[in-house]
């Protein structure tokens, strides 16, 4: 059971006999930037490839930092580097977690999160992580069916971990309930393992095309491997980080006319969660 209250402008949450102070957006982003800096330095030290990804890359190109209405950081790593990173990364302040290292983790990619924090997601089953940076592996692809089935697995995971609340319509609740019933025989871990086997079917260096399979729209994530063959440095919130040298091709493929701002009503965060110090 979660209880919230406030004292002198600071929000706290009571859960399992612990008082937890809410982390506001400015502090949240500062923690994320510290994690990004640490991950980038680790990768440079160990010769691992990484690239700013998704809205983080778009923000670096268009805003030289966060998209003003965004509140997270995403990174891509080719599968060989991703696996090495998972096994080697060690930090005094941060942890890396995947479904392979923690069975109570329900996400199809890794997160590096700050120790001593926790993120409460309102619409999904509580998983194991705090304030985080997402690490998406890039895998080889030979057949579109790989992307299709991985995309389905991601959708299955959203259904399995979905939590009902008053803000959802009756129709949506009914659809999710029926889907949950159909998926009842399959555990979250089983689905994630099937997805991992499909996405790692081929070796990264042996295929012409690659894909970030950890998305519900994985079929739209297929790109020539050459997009990630070289990197350039781009500014993000006062520091420079690696980005695909062909970032223009990447961003056009993902967002179309990416330099054009979306309508004002769409300039909102897509995340529904709250972070806390514990």
ZADO-1210 file (C-alpha; in nm, 4 decimals, padded with zeros to 6 digits):
<atoms>
<atom x="00.0000" y="00.0000" z="00.0000" code="UNK" pos="1"/>
<atom x="00.1298" y="00.3441" z="-00.0994" code="UNK" pos="2"/>
<atom x="00.0430" y="00.6618" z="00.0967" code="UNK" pos="3"/>
<atom x="00.1453" y="01.0147" z="-00.0040" code="UNK" pos="4"/>
<atom x="00.1748" y="01.3350" z="00.1988" code="UNK" pos="5"/>
<atom x="00.3780" y="01.6568" z="00.1947" code="UNK" pos="6"/>
<atom x="00.5898" y="01.8562" z="00.4370" code="UNK" pos="7"/>
<atom x="00.7091" y="02.2120" z="00.3647" code="UNK" pos="8"/>
<atom x="00.6793" y="02.1747" z="-00.0123" code="UNK" pos="9"/>
<atom x="00.8477" y="01.8314" z="-00.0338" code="UNK" pos="10"/>
<atom x="00.6484" y="01.5220" z="-00.1238" code="UNK" pos="11"/>
<atom x="00.7015" y="01.1924" z="00.0544" code="UNK" pos="12"/>
<atom x="00.5588" y="00.8447" z="00.0112" code="UNK" pos="13"/>
<atom x="00.5065" y="00.5796" z="00.2775" code="UNK" pos="14"/>
<atom x="00.5461" y="00.2196" z="00.1699" code="UNK" pos="15"/>
<atom x="00.6358" y="-00.0896" z="00.3728" code="UNK" pos="16"/>
<atom x="00.7405" y="00.1248" z="00.6698" code="UNK" pos="17"/>
<atom x="00.9708" y="00.3477" z="00.4661" code="UNK" pos="18"/>
<atom x="00.9420" y="00.7223" z="00.4105" code="UNK" pos="19"/>
<atom x="01.0594" y="00.8179" z="00.0641" code="UNK" pos="20"/>
<atom x="01.1213" y="01.1683" z="-00.0666" code="UNK" pos="21"/>
<atom x="00.9901" y="01.2431" z="-00.4153" code="UNK" pos="22"/>
<atom x="01.2487" y="01.3385" z="-00.6799" code="UNK" pos="23"/>
<atom x="01.1399" y="01.6397" z="-00.8836" code="UNK" pos="24"/>
<atom x="01.2102" y="01.6803" z="-01.2561" code="UNK" pos="25"/>
<atom x="01.5216" y="01.9005" z="-01.2279" code="UNK" pos="26"/>
<atom x="01.6904" y="01.6584" z="-00.9865" code="UNK" pos="27"/>
<atom x="01.5705" y="01.3608" z="-01.1905" code="UNK" pos="28"/>
<atom x="01.7419" y="01.4934" z="-01.5028" code="UNK" pos="29"/>
<atom x="02.0599" y="01.5722" z="-01.3109" code="UNK" pos="30"/>
<atom x="02.0778" y="01.2119" z="-01.1891" code="UNK" pos="31"/>
<atom x="02.0157" y="01.0841" z="-01.5420" code="UNK" pos="32"/>
<atom x="02.2944" y="01.3033" z="-01.6781" code="UNK" pos="33"/>
<atom x="02.5344" y="01.1727" z="-01.4141" code="UNK" pos="34"/>
<atom x="02.4462" y="00.8158" z="-01.5135" code="UNK" pos="35"/>
<atom x="02.4926" y="00.8975" z="-01.8843" code="UNK" pos="36"/>
<atom x="02.8328" y="01.0541" z="-01.8148" code="UNK" pos="37"/>
<atom x="02.9419" y="00.7515" z="-01.6120" code="UNK" pos="38"/>
<atom x="02.8219" y="00.5015" z="-01.8761" code="UNK" pos="39"/>
<atom x="02.9910" y="00.6972" z="-02.1575" code="UNK" pos="40"/>
<atom x="03.3196" y="00.7159" z="-01.9649" code="UNK" pos="41"/>
<atom x="03.3028" y="00.3423" z="-01.8905" code="UNK" pos="42"/>
<atom x="03.2412" y="00.2605" z="-02.2579" code="UNK" pos="43"/>
<atom x="03.5279" y="00.4820" z="-02.3722" code="UNK" pos="44"/>
<atom x="03.7615" y="00.3210" z="-02.1178" code="UNK" pos="45"/>
<atom x="03.6709" y="-00.0336" z="-02.2257" code="UNK" pos="46"/>
<atom x="03.6429" y="00.0291" z="-02.6003" code="UNK" pos="47"/>
<atom x="03.2664" y="-00.0319" z="-02.6148" code="UNK" pos="48"/>
<atom x="03.0433" y="00.1230" z="-02.8793" code="UNK" pos="49"/>
<atom x="02.7444" y="00.3279" z="-02.7651" code="UNK" pos="50"/>
<atom x="02.5261" y="00.5922" z="-02.9303" code="UNK" pos="51"/>
<atom x="02.2622" y="00.8382" z="-02.8177" code="UNK" pos="52"/>
<atom x="01.9249" y="00.7008" z="-02.9299" code="UNK" pos="53"/>
<atom x="01.5628" y="00.7934" z="-02.9994" code="UNK" pos="54"/>
<atom x="01.4465" y="01.1196" z="-02.8385" code="UNK" pos="55"/>
<atom x="01.7855" y="01.1687" z="-02.6746" code="UNK" pos="56"/>
<atom x="01.9550" y="01.1769" z="-03.0146" code="UNK" pos="57"/>
<atom x="01.6806" y="01.3993" z="-03.1533" code="UNK" pos="58"/>
<atom x="01.7249" y="01.6324" z="-02.8561" code="UNK" pos="59"/>
<atom x="02.1013" y="01.6454" z="-02.9091" code="UNK" pos="60"/>
<atom x="02.0582" y="01.7436" z="-03.2750" code="UNK" pos="61"/>
<atom x="01.7634" y="01.9808" z="-03.2401" code="UNK" pos="62"/>
<atom x="01.8047" y="02.1226" z="-02.8879" code="UNK" pos="63"/>
<atom x="02.1621" y="02.0319" z="-02.7868" code="UNK" pos="64"/>
<atom x="02.0086" y="01.8577" z="-02.4860" code="UNK" pos="65"/>
<atom x="01.6782" y="01.7232" z="-02.3635" code="UNK" pos="66"/>
<atom x="01.3734" y="01.7781" z="-02.5761" code="UNK" pos="67"/>
<atom x="01.2038" y="02.0365" z="-02.3483" code="UNK" pos="68"/>
<atom x="00.9026" y="01.8128" z="-02.2765" code="UNK" pos="69"/>
<atom x="01.1031" y="01.4888" z="-02.2492" code="UNK" pos="70"/>
<atom x="01.2347" y="01.3372" z="-01.9264" code="UNK" pos="71"/>
<atom x="01.4469" y="01.0322" z="-02.0052" code="UNK" pos="72"/>
<atom x="01.7711" y="00.9254" z="-02.1754" code="UNK" pos="73"/>
<atom x="01.8144" y="00.6398" z="-02.4245" code="UNK" pos="74"/>
<atom x="02.1310" y="00.4719" z="-02.5526" code="UNK" pos="75"/>
<atom x="02.1938" y="00.2148" z="-02.8270" code="UNK" pos="76"/>
<atom x="02.4688" y="-00.0486" z="-02.8072" code="UNK" pos="77"/>
<atom x="02.5496" y="-00.3148" z="-03.0695" code="UNK" pos="78"/>
<atom x="02.4767" y="-00.6552" z="-02.9158" code="UNK" pos="79"/>
<atom x="02.8440" y="-00.7586" z="-02.8677" code="UNK" pos="80"/>
<atom x="02.9155" y="-00.4353" z="-02.6783" code="UNK" pos="81"/>
<atom x="02.5854" y="-00.4571" z="-02.4898" code="UNK" pos="82"/>
<atom x="02.6691" y="-00.8052" z="-02.3587" code="UNK" pos="83"/>
<atom x="03.0183" y="-00.6956" z="-02.2534" code="UNK" pos="84"/>
<atom x="02.8774" y="-00.3874" z="-02.0843" code="UNK" pos="85"/>
<atom x="02.6264" y="-00.5946" z="-01.8837" code="UNK" pos="86"/>
<atom x="02.8988" y="-00.8303" z="-01.7621" code="UNK" pos="87"/>
<atom x="03.1671" y="-00.5651" z="-01.6922" code="UNK" pos="88"/>
<atom x="02.9878" y="-00.2539" z="-01.5682" code="UNK" pos="89"/>
<atom x="03.0549" y="-00.1805" z="-01.2051" code="UNK" pos="90"/>
<atom x="02.9856" y="00.1466" z="-01.0312" code="UNK" pos="91"/>
<atom x="02.9761" y="00.2724" z="-00.6751" code="UNK" pos="92"/>
<atom x="02.6621" y="00.4755" z="-00.7458" code="UNK" pos="93"/>
<atom x="02.4743" y="00.2817" z="-01.0173" code="UNK" pos="94"/>
<atom x="02.3458" y="-00.0678" z="-01.0984" code="UNK" pos="95"/>
<atom x="02.2714" y="-00.2337" z="-01.4331" code="UNK" pos="96"/>
<atom x="01.9733" y="-00.4676" z="-01.4523" code="UNK" pos="97"/>
<atom x="01.8235" y="-00.6973" z="-01.7182" code="UNK" pos="98"/>
<atom x="01.5669" y="-00.9760" z="-01.7056" code="UNK" pos="99"/>
<atom x="01.8589" y="-01.2209" z="-01.7106" code="UNK" pos="100"/>
<atom x="02.0088" y="-01.0815" z="-01.3896" code="UNK" pos="101"/>
<atom x="01.6802" y="-01.0137" z="-01.2071" code="UNK" pos="102"/>
<atom x="01.3653" y="-01.2246" z="-01.2585" code="UNK" pos="103"/>
<atom x="01.1458" y="-00.9465" z="-01.1150" code="UNK" pos="104"/>
<atom x="01.2514" y="-00.7145" z="-01.3973" code="UNK" pos="105"/>
<atom x="00.9900" y="-00.6975" z="-01.6756" code="UNK" pos="106"/>
<atom x="01.1575" y="-00.4866" z="-01.9463" code="UNK" pos="107"/>
<atom x="01.3110" y="-00.6205" z="-02.2737" code="UNK" pos="108"/>
<atom x="01.6292" y="-00.4103" z="-02.2497" code="UNK" pos="109"/>
<atom x="01.8740" y="-00.3022" z="-01.9807" code="UNK" pos="110"/>
<atom x="01.8550" y="-00.0073" z="-01.7463" code="UNK" pos="111"/>
<atom x="02.1377" y="00.1546" z="-01.5535" code="UNK" pos="112"/>
<atom x="01.9816" y="00.3034" z="-01.2424" code="UNK" pos="113"/>
<atom x="02.0926" y="00.5074" z="-00.9411" code="UNK" pos="114"/>
<atom x="02.1253" y="00.3163" z="-00.6156" code="UNK" pos="115"/>
<atom x="01.9061" y="00.4509" z="-00.3366" code="UNK" pos="116"/>
<atom x="01.6228" y="00.5512" z="-00.5709" code="UNK" pos="117"/>
<atom x="01.3068" y="00.3799" z="-00.6893" code="UNK" pos="118"/>
<atom x="01.0653" y="00.4557" z="-00.9740" code="UNK" pos="119"/>
<atom x="00.6958" y="00.3875" z="-00.9203" code="UNK" pos="120"/>
<atom x="00.5110" y="00.3297" z="-01.2502" code="UNK" pos="121"/>
<atom x="00.1388" y="00.3875" z="-01.2164" code="UNK" pos="122"/>
<atom x="00.0103" y="00.1699" z="-01.5020" code="UNK" pos="123"/>
<atom x="00.2515" y="-00.1253" z="-01.4843" code="UNK" pos="124"/>
<atom x="00.3549" y="-00.3904" z="-01.2318" code="UNK" pos="125"/>
<atom x="00.6338" y="-00.2677" z="-01.0066" code="UNK" pos="126"/>
<atom x="00.9736" y="-00.3773" z="-01.1389" code="UNK" pos="127"/>
<atom x="01.3256" y="-00.3463" z="-00.9995" code="UNK" pos="128"/>
<atom x="01.4928" y="-00.0148" z="-01.0837" code="UNK" pos="129"/>
<atom x="01.5393" y="00.3436" z="-00.9744" code="UNK" pos="130"/>
<atom x="01.6132" y="00.6633" z="-01.1717" code="UNK" pos="131"/>
<atom x="01.7562" y="00.5212" z="-01.4917" code="UNK" pos="132"/>
<atom x="01.9078" y="00.5463" z="-01.8376" code="UNK" pos="133"/>
<atom x="01.7746" y="00.2934" z="-02.0910" code="UNK" pos="134"/>
<atom x="02.0249" y="00.0762" z="-02.2826" code="UNK" pos="135"/>
<atom x="01.8798" y="-00.0745" z="-02.6022" code="UNK" pos="136"/>
<atom x="02.0769" y="-00.3518" z="-02.7765" code="UNK" pos="137"/>
<atom x="02.1059" y="-00.3386" z="-03.1549" code="UNK" pos="138"/>
<atom x="02.0822" y="-00.6841" z="-03.3116" code="UNK" pos="139"/>
<atom x="02.1351" y="-00.8363" z="-03.6534" code="UNK" pos="140"/>
<atom x="01.8258" y="-00.9069" z="-03.8609" code="UNK" pos="141"/>
<atom x="01.7761" y="-01.1181" z="-04.1726" code="UNK" pos="142"/>
<atom x="01.3983" y="-01.1595" z="-04.1767" code="UNK" pos="143"/>
<atom x="01.1179" y="-00.9137" z="-04.0996" code="UNK" pos="144"/>
<atom x="00.9372" y="-01.1852" z="-03.9043" code="UNK" pos="145"/>
<atom x="01.2027" y="-01.1397" z="-03.6335" code="UNK" pos="146"/>
<atom x="01.0999" y="-00.7775" z="-03.5861" code="UNK" pos="147"/>
<atom x="00.7300" y="-00.8648" z="-03.6053" code="UNK" pos="148"/>
<atom x="00.7452" y="-01.1312" z="-03.3340" code="UNK" pos="149"/>
<atom x="00.9716" y="-00.9271" z="-03.1093" code="UNK" pos="150"/>
<atom x="00.7265" y="-00.6390" z="-03.1420" code="UNK" pos="151"/>
<atom x="00.4475" y="-00.8785" z="-03.0426" code="UNK" pos="152"/>
<atom x="00.6489" y="-00.9952" z="-02.7422" code="UNK" pos="153"/>
<atom x="00.6887" y="-00.6348" z="-02.6272" code="UNK" pos="154"/>
<atom x="00.3107" y="-00.5868" z="-02.6588" code="UNK" pos="155"/>
<atom x="00.2550" y="-00.9081" z="-02.4619" code="UNK" pos="156"/>
<atom x="00.4808" y="-00.7735" z="-02.1858" code="UNK" pos="157"/>
<atom x="00.2861" y="-00.4485" z="-02.1649" code="UNK" pos="158"/>
<atom x="-00.0345" y="-00.6499" z="-02.1294" code="UNK" pos="159"/>
<atom x="00.1121" y="-00.8896" z="-01.8699" code="UNK" pos="160"/>
<atom x="00.2437" y="-00.6067" z="-01.6499" code="UNK" pos="161"/>
<atom x="-00.0481" y="-00.3650" z="-01.7018" code="UNK" pos="162"/>
<atom x="-00.2207" y="-00.2504" z="-01.3813" code="UNK" pos="163"/>
<atom x="-00.5835" y="-00.1366" z="-01.3857" code="UNK" pos="164"/>
<atom x="-00.6804" y="00.2026" z="-01.2434" code="UNK" pos="165"/>
<atom x="-00.9753" y="00.4437" z="-01.2448" code="UNK" pos="166"/>
<atom x="-00.8288" y="00.6589" z="-01.5232" code="UNK" pos="167"/>
<atom x="-00.8788" y="00.3861" z="-01.7852" code="UNK" pos="168"/>
<atom x="-01.2003" y="00.3412" z="-01.9805" code="UNK" pos="169"/>
<atom x="-01.4200" y="00.0374" z="-01.9232" code="UNK" pos="170"/>
<atom x="-01.3636" y="-00.0766" z="-02.2840" code="UNK" pos="171"/>
<atom x="-00.9858" y="-00.0632" z="-02.2457" code="UNK" pos="172"/>
<atom x="-01.0023" y="-00.2524" z="-01.9176" code="UNK" pos="173"/>
<atom x="-01.2147" y="-00.5206" z="-02.0809" code="UNK" pos="174"/>
<atom x="-00.9752" y="-00.5600" z="-02.3768" code="UNK" pos="175"/>
<atom x="-00.6728" y="-00.5822" z="-02.1465" code="UNK" pos="176"/>
<atom x="-00.8513" y="-00.8304" z="-01.9176" code="UNK" pos="177"/>
<atom x="-00.9295" y="-01.0646" z="-02.2083" code="UNK" pos="178"/>
<atom x="-00.5691" y="-01.0369" z="-02.3344" code="UNK" pos="179"/>
<atom x="-00.4347" y="-01.1091" z="-01.9856" code="UNK" pos="180"/>
<atom x="-00.6508" y="-01.4214" z="-01.9708" code="UNK" pos="181"/>
<atom x="-00.5144" y="-01.5461" z="-02.3050" code="UNK" pos="182"/>
<atom x="-00.1537" y="-01.4833" z="-02.1903" code="UNK" pos="183"/>
<atom x="-00.2067" y="-01.6366" z="-01.8461" code="UNK" pos="184"/>
<atom x="-00.0084" y="-01.9595" z="-01.9222" code="UNK" pos="185"/>
<atom x="00.3044" y="-01.7588" z="-02.0117" code="UNK" pos="186"/>
<atom x="00.5248" y="-01.5854" z="-01.7531" code="UNK" pos="187"/>
<atom x="00.6946" y="-01.2521" z="-01.8162" code="UNK" pos="188"/>
<atom x="01.0341" y="-01.4224" z="-01.7992" code="UNK" pos="189"/>
<atom x="00.9293" y="-01.6814" z="-02.0596" code="UNK" pos="190"/>
<atom x="00.8177" y="-01.4089" z="-02.3025" code="UNK" pos="191"/>
<atom x="01.1393" y="-01.2094" z="-02.2558" code="UNK" pos="192"/>
<atom x="01.3518" y="-01.5207" z="-02.3091" code="UNK" pos="193"/>
<atom x="01.1664" y="-01.6034" z="-02.6330" code="UNK" pos="194"/>
<atom x="01.2232" y="-01.2474" z="-02.7490" code="UNK" pos="195"/>
<atom x="01.5933" y="-01.2643" z="-02.6656" code="UNK" pos="196"/>
<atom x="01.6339" y="-01.5881" z="-02.8636" code="UNK" pos="197"/>
<atom x="01.4642" y="-01.4380" z="-03.1689" code="UNK" pos="198"/>
<atom x="01.6603" y="-01.1120" z="-03.1562" code="UNK" pos="199"/>
<atom x="02.0011" y="-01.2818" z="-03.1112" code="UNK" pos="200"/>
<atom x="01.9461" y="-01.5457" z="-03.3801" code="UNK" pos="201"/>
<atom x="02.2181" y="-01.3952" z="-03.6036" code="UNK" pos="202"/>
<atom x="02.5580" y="-01.2443" z="-03.5270" code="UNK" pos="203"/>
<atom x="02.5769" y="-00.8668" z="-03.5416" code="UNK" pos="204"/>
<atom x="02.8772" y="-00.8400" z="-03.7755" code="UNK" pos="205"/>
<atom x="02.7396" y="-01.0915" z="-04.0285" code="UNK" pos="206"/>
<atom x="02.4217" y="-00.9095" z="-04.1351" code="UNK" pos="207"/>
<atom x="02.3621" y="-00.6102" z="-04.3583" code="UNK" pos="208"/>
<atom x="02.0689" y="-00.4854" z="-04.1502" code="UNK" pos="209"/>
<atom x="02.0178" y="-00.4351" z="-03.7784" code="UNK" pos="210"/>
<atom x="01.7225" y="-00.3653" z="-03.5541" code="UNK" pos="211"/>
<atom x="01.6427" y="-00.2391" z="-03.2055" code="UNK" pos="212"/>
<atom x="01.3953" y="-00.5108" z="-03.1086" code="UNK" pos="213"/>
<atom x="01.2909" y="-00.3655" z="-02.7731" code="UNK" pos="214"/>
<atom x="01.0106" y="-00.1574" z="-02.9225" code="UNK" pos="215"/>
<atom x="00.6447" y="-00.2320" z="-02.9946" code="UNK" pos="216"/>
<atom x="00.7131" y="-00.0944" z="-03.3431" code="UNK" pos="217"/>
<atom x="01.0278" y="-00.3015" z="-03.4059" code="UNK" pos="218"/>
<atom x="00.9380" y="-00.3454" z="-03.7747" code="UNK" pos="219"/>
<atom x="01.0016" y="00.0292" z="-03.8098" code="UNK" pos="220"/>
<atom x="01.3382" y="00.0034" z="-03.6320" code="UNK" pos="221"/>
<atom x="01.5190" y="-00.1824" z="-03.9142" code="UNK" pos="222"/>
<atom x="01.8201" y="00.0101" z="-04.0481" code="UNK" pos="223"/>
<atom x="02.1342" y="-00.0650" z="-04.2532" code="UNK" pos="224"/>
<atom x="02.4144" y="-00.1669" z="-04.0182" code="UNK" pos="225"/>
<atom x="02.6357" y="00.1014" z="-04.1736" code="UNK" pos="226"/>
<atom x="02.4304" y="00.3641" z="-03.9877" code="UNK" pos="227"/>
<atom x="02.6138" y="00.2494" z="-03.6727" code="UNK" pos="228"/>
<atom x="02.9537" y="00.1696" z="-03.8264" code="UNK" pos="229"/>
<atom x="03.1010" y="00.5088" z="-03.7368" code="UNK" pos="230"/>
<atom x="03.0251" y="00.7764" z="-03.4810" code="UNK" pos="231"/>
<atom x="03.0414" y="01.1505" z="-03.4368" code="UNK" pos="232"/>
<atom x="03.0273" y="01.3576" z="-03.1179" code="UNK" pos="233"/>
<atom x="02.7198" y="01.5680" z="-03.0448" code="UNK" pos="234"/>
<atom x="02.6499" y="01.8085" z="-02.7567" code="UNK" pos="235"/>
<atom x="02.3969" y="01.7116" z="-02.4926" code="UNK" pos="236"/>
<atom x="02.3414" y="01.9365" z="-02.1914" code="UNK" pos="237"/>
<atom x="02.6915" y="02.0840" z="-02.1962" code="UNK" pos="238"/>
<atom x="02.8911" y="01.7676" z="-02.2731" code="UNK" pos="239"/>
<atom x="02.9573" y="01.5670" z="-02.5895" code="UNK" pos="240"/>
<atom x="02.8566" y="01.2062" z="-02.6456" code="UNK" pos="241"/>
<atom x="02.8706" y="00.9559" z="-02.9283" code="UNK" pos="242"/>
<atom x="02.5990" y="00.9517" z="-03.1935" code="UNK" pos="243"/>
<atom x="02.5715" y="00.7524" z="-03.5168" code="UNK" pos="244"/>
<atom x="02.7664" y="00.9380" z="-03.7861" code="UNK" pos="245"/>
<atom x="02.4660" y="00.8846" z="-04.0135" code="UNK" pos="246"/>
<atom x="02.2302" y="01.0299" z="-03.7534" code="UNK" pos="247"/>
<atom x="02.0386" y="01.2199" z="-04.0240" code="UNK" pos="248"/>
<atom x="01.9384" y="00.8899" z="-04.1881" code="UNK" pos="249"/>
<atom x="01.8494" y="00.7449" z="-03.8474" code="UNK" pos="250"/>
<atom x="01.6326" y="01.0404" z="-03.7443" code="UNK" pos="251"/>
<atom x="01.4551" y="01.0721" z="-04.0802" code="UNK" pos="252"/>
<atom x="01.3754" y="00.7008" z="-04.0715" code="UNK" pos="253"/>
<atom x="01.2350" y="00.7301" z="-03.7170" code="UNK" pos="254"/>
<atom x="01.0746" y="01.0747" z="-03.7138" code="UNK" pos="255"/>
<atom x="01.0488" y="01.2040" z="-04.0724" code="UNK" pos="256"/>
<atom x="01.1000" y="01.5821" z="-04.0767" code="UNK" pos="257"/>
<atom x="01.2642" y="01.5699" z="-03.7358" code="UNK" pos="258"/>
<atom x="01.3665" y="01.9372" z="-03.7194" code="UNK" pos="259"/>
<atom x="01.0005" y="02.0434" z="-03.7296" code="UNK" pos="260"/>
<atom x="00.8466" y="02.0803" z="-03.3843" code="UNK" pos="261"/>
<atom x="00.5289" y="01.8795" z="-03.3173" code="UNK" pos="262"/>
<atom x="00.1970" y="02.0571" z="-03.2500" code="UNK" pos="263"/>
<atom x="00.1906" y="02.2215" z="-02.9082" code="UNK" pos="264"/>
<atom x="-00.0688" y="01.9787" z="-02.7715" code="UNK" pos="265"/>
<atom x="00.1713" y="01.6885" z="-02.8371" code="UNK" pos="266"/>
<atom x="00.4635" y="01.8469" z="-02.6517" code="UNK" pos="267"/>
<atom x="00.4094" y="01.6373" z="-02.3395" code="UNK" pos="268"/>
<atom x="00.5966" y="01.3565" z="-02.1670" code="UNK" pos="269"/>
<atom x="00.4792" y="01.0033" z="-02.2478" code="UNK" pos="270"/>
<atom x="00.5922" y="00.8676" z="-01.9100" code="UNK" pos="271"/>
<atom x="00.3572" y="00.8226" z="-01.6157" code="UNK" pos="272"/>
<atom x="00.5731" y="00.7537" z="-01.3119" code="UNK" pos="273"/>
<atom x="00.7294" y="00.9104" z="-01.0043" code="UNK" pos="274"/>
<atom x="01.0815" y="00.8662" z="-00.8686" code="UNK" pos="275"/>
<atom x="01.1772" y="00.8654" z="-00.5004" code="UNK" pos="276"/>
<atom x="01.4808" y="00.8569" z="-00.2750" code="UNK" pos="277"/>
<atom x="01.4638" y="00.5561" z="-00.0428" code="UNK" pos="278"/>
</atoms>
